[in-house]
């Protein structure tokens, strides 16, 4: 009985380039067997020089297909009806999608089987194969885009006297062990597909624009350019305390920088949306795609517990000295607002994290009572130095305020000497 072609069985009369497509399709689908020297109808033709064909097939698979498919293929010469044919057994690969080396992981180079036919894979097919092979960790997955350049990233690494060659990129996770660029590599490349969008408004709502900008390219270049744009729009103000000139910014530079870097370090890059920055007349909002990392609460991160969604990205930024590894960003953002009527705050949605930076407005004597009330409402325990920094008052003035608060039953003193602290009483809270 003649053999018949099926989804897992294919025949070829002779060795041709089309065999590469068949082998790739088997490895990307459910595996199969291919016989060279057998006609389409199952008739055994045989090969005059099966050894040479076997050698040619081995070279073809090694030189023309990526990743290495030979580990999933078994080549042998078998005798059918007294004639030699080459049998190629292909298992379903573990590093799908397999593709033509010359074409890359594009639909034109990736093939799958539908029944007994071979067809080009769609981008969605390819993306699904990557997920099945690499897992769902965005950073370590192979990028669909493999034609990448790193002009801007290299410039920034050079400025920090850090190496940025292939070996370092492999160590940082931008390149896999078998030479593919990862999604992390895509973020740092000049071809990065994610952007940051900024908009300035005439009022405190989104009705009327002053200007809009979209920043693209390497994510490192984007952050540099966005910070420069925000700095240009971060006006400085001055007032005098006696003969001393005191300068303040509309938004404290530390808070501005920290909010921006947090937005792109911790966003969820599996979403295609852009980071959004809105500059209103009374505040600045940074909207990062992706809510909190699973398992963390807003209270956790306010206490300094840090768990990055993108640890490899965070590691690179730590090496560049753009971030610290202590998880104190939100706390220090608030500290940069000491002496201001308003403080920064954050809002968490299922798929978004919004940081709001209000304009820095220095406390005046008429604001003091309100500021003190806000402080007591927000602070469970504090030191005299904390209150001095917040109110920007002298030790003597703060000592007097503390005694008045104790007498009125709003706080109580705990401890003595340098370790003295003050607790807000629950009946006041």
C-alpha positions, 0 to 999 in steps of 0.5 A: 500500500502506498503512503499518503501525504498528511499533516505530518507526512510530506514527500519530495521527489528531489532536494529543492529549496522548498524543503526548508519551508517544509522543515520549518513548518513541521517544527513550528506546528506538530512535527512530522516526517519528510521523505526525499526520493518519493513522488507526491502520490507516494511512488518510490523514486529513489535517489542516485546518491542518497549520501550526498543528499543527506549531507546537503540537507544537513548543511541546509538546515544548519546554514539557513534556519534559526534557531538551531533546528538540527537538535529537533531533526533526525536524518537517515537513509532508508531503503524502500522497495529496494531504493534509497531515500532520505528520511527527515524526522522533525519534532515540534521545536522548543524555540519556536518560531523557527524561520529562514535566517535570511528573512528573520522572524517575519511572516515572510520567513516563518511557516506553519502547516494547515492540513497538508499545505504550508503557509506563511505565519501571521504576526499573531501566529509568530507572537503566540509562538514566542509566548509559548516558547519564551514565557510571558515575561516581556523583558526576556521574550524575543523581539519580533523586530530584530533589525535594531540599532543602538546609537542613542543607548551607546552614547548614553552608556559612553557618557557614563564610561560603561561598556555597551558591546555584544557581551555586555548587552547579553549580560544585561539581557538585551540579547539572548544566549542564541543571539536574538534581541529581546524586548528589553533590547527593543526598548533601548534600541533606536527602533523602540515602538513605545513613546511618551506623549506630553501636552500643555493646557491653558487651564486646569482641564483638557479643553484647550491645548497650548502645545503637544509633543510626542517623544520617540526613539530609544527609551533612554533618549525619550526620558532625557528629552522629556525631562528637558521639556519639563525643565523648560516648563518648570519656572523658578520663583524667588522671594526674600526672607529678610535679606536672603533671596530664596528660589523655588521651582514650580515643581521640585526637580527631584519630584519631577525626575523621580516621577518621570523615571518611575513612570517608564521603569515600572510601566507595563510594556505589554500594553502598546499605549504611551506614557502620558504627561499632562501639564495644567496650570495648577498641577502636572500629571504623569500617567503610566500604563499598568497598575501595581505589580501583582501582590503589592498595595499602595500602602506597601509602596508608600512604606518603601517596599519595592518590586519592579515589574521590569527588573532587568530594565531597573538593573540597567538604570541602576548601572546608569545611576538613574535610579536607586535600589532602595524603594524610597522614591515616593517618600522622597518625592513627598519630602521634596515638597516640605514647606509647600501647602500641597503635597504630591499624591498618586492614584492607582487604577487596574491598568494605570498609575497616576502621579500628580505633582501640584505646584509648589506653594510656599507656606506663609504665616496665614497658611501655618494653621492649615499646614499644621492641621494637614501635618497632624492629619497625615502624620502618626508619629514624628520628630521635632526635626520633621516638623521644623523641616515641614514648617521651615521654622526655627527650633525655638518656634517649633518647641513652642508649637509642640508644647501648645499641641501637647497642652491641647491634647493633640499630641503626646511626647514619647521618649526623651533626649535625642530619641524624643518623638511625638505621637498624634493622639487617636481622638485628634485623628 
